[in-house]
């Protein structure tokens, strides 16, 4: 049986195709004027230096610096406290490290994202070094990433564009 693939695809404004059955739309709220900020970018601020907890004042400064970075560029941010964990490799084997963190997220237009993409990348690279982290966790449009690449982290090997709704 031959399937007409074009009939099952929907082309978005930026030329990407997605399977129609996976697409859903809902109406926007009815306001005369509003700002549409479809892109969300977030960085996890860790409370450790490598595998050791840091002082509360140092952690608070990291949060403040990250919030300032996003607010200055995109007009605002949201900071959400989290608790997570990771495996830390020692010479005696792997050790589970639990830590507190804060996800600092900002919403922006596509134009603002594209204009500031290199700055966001530099911010993540610099903070990974400044905060002495093996990796930094960040999100773009709900997709989670770690920087830098580590071959011991299982991951999706496909490099795909991020779908924007």
C-alpha positions, 0 to 999 in steps of 0.5 A: 500500500502506497501512502501519500506522505505529503498528505500526512505532513504539515509544513510550519512557517520555518519550513520544518515538517511534523507528522500531522497526527502529532500536531494539536492546536488550541486557540490563544486567549482573546486579548486585543494586544499581547506579546508572544514569547514562544521560546523558553530557555533555562539553565540549572544553577547547581549548589555544588563545586564539583561534588562538594556543597558550596556556601549558601551565599555563593549559591545565592550569588550564582542564582542572582547572576543567572537571573540578571543575565536572563532579565537584562536580555529578555525582560524577566525570568522565573527561578524554580528551586529543585532537588536532583542527583547525579553519579560522581565517578571516584577511584572507588566506584560511582557515588550518588550525589544529591544536590539542590539547584535552581532552574532559571528560565526566561521566555523570549521571541524567536528573534530575541533567541536568535540574536542572543543565542551566542551569548547564551552559549558563552554564558553556559560555557563560562559558568561551567568553568567558573562554577567548576562543574563537570557538566551544566544542565540547560533546557531549550523548549523543553529539551534537556541538554548537558554541556560539555559533551560527555561520552559516559552520558547516554544520549540521543545521538541525533542532532535535530532542530528544536520544534517551536510551537 
